[in-house]
Structures are given as C-alpha cells and as structure tokens.
Amino acid sequence: MPSSDEETPVSRFHPDPPEPDQLAVAAGVFALLSDPTRLHLLWLLAGREADVGQLTEACGASRTAVSQHLAKLRLAGLVESRRRSRHSIYRLRDGHLRRLVLEALNHADHVITGEPFHD
C-alpha cells in the first residue's frame, strides 16, 4: 500500500481492444456528459459533496431541472446519494469520472484559448 506521500498510480492506457459492452457503457457516459447542465453538476461534484439546494445555487438551473439531472446521473450510476436529515447529499461515484470531467473541461480550455494541446 502506498504511503500517504505517494500517489496511487493512475491508469491512462487501456491495453486490450474494447468489447462491445465496454464501448456501449462508455458511449452512455459521454451521452450523459453531453448536456451542459449535467456537466456543470458533475464538475461541482468533482470538488465536493452537495445537496440539491447547493447545486441549484451554484449552477443557476432551476431546482426541478437539477433534481431531474441528478436522478438521471444517479440511475446511470455516475453519482451516489446519501440521506442527511431531510436532504440528499450527492457525490461522484468514482475518480475515473472525476478525471474524465476535468479532462473534458481542460480540453475545452485549450480549444477556447488556443493554447497548444499536450499529453
């Protein structure tokens, strides 16, 4: 087990050709990420857990829209929720999704600013 000073290695390479079911699951994730409000919610959750009220305030969408997007994300297994008193607290399900969201936004930064792309 790595010490607290060492980082766990991150796999950036998938050595085997993807199976059809893997491609379908990945395409489903990208489909969910294709909505700007859902992407914004996932970005917010990449930084911290939050309830619907906090997410509504931070992203500027209506509470109803945020709740509907969170329901889709939860049903797809991208976010998890837990109860705290009368509130549902949402968080991202895993670090792969966190990195995917952040990388997509980093890519967008390069497209918008014209900064050269890199690995």
Secondary structure, DSSP 8 states (H G I E B T S, - for coil): ---TTS---------S---HHHHHHHHHHHHHHTSHHHHHHHHHHHH--EEHHHHHHHH-S-HHHHHHHHHHHHHTTSEEEEEETTEEEEEES-HHHHHHHHHHHHHHHHHHH------
